[in-house]
Amino acid sequence: PYQRGCREAGLPVHPARAPAGMSGHFIRLCTEVGDTVFDPFSGSFQTGAEAESLGRKWVGSELHLEYIAGGAIRFPGAKIHQPQLLHEMKHPASLF
């Protein structure tokens, strides 16, 4: 769904995605339900999605706005808390 959503929105697919389930393995190994997971290089936000599905809170950061927009596809109910960043993007509608 992530790759398809990016293509449909005209956004780049992040090239450095981890194999499915890999981050979930480490999340289960190193945290407990309710803990917070931090991913400093979020890319496609796969780690955040896995953390959320495992009952963890999460914080992620990503330098490239296009990858943030693509990652937002994983979270249809997400809200952007810095709307001024939308003016810097090519595809602002894809954030919602």
HUJORA-V969182 format. One line per field, one symbol per residue. phi: phi as a letter, one per 30 degrees, with the letter a starting at -180 (. if undefined). psi: psi as a letter, one per 20 degrees, with the letter a starting at -180 (. if undefined). burial: b if it has 24 or more other C-alpha atoms within 12 Angstrom, else e. A space follows every 50 residues. Layout:
BEGIN
phi=???
psi=???
burial=???
END
This chain:
BEGIN
phi=.ddddddddicddddccdeeidddeddddcbcejdccccdbdhciddddd eddcicdabbbadcddddddddddbecdcdcbdddddccdbddddb
psi=hgggggghikqqppimqqqpighhghghhirrpirpppoimhdjkggggg gghjkqrqpqqphohhhggghihimhjqqpimihhhiiqhmhhii.
burial=ebeebbeebebbbbeeeeeeeebbeebbeeeeeeeebbeeebbbbbbbbb bbebebebebeeeebbbbbbbbbbbeeeeeeeeeeeeeeeebebbe
END
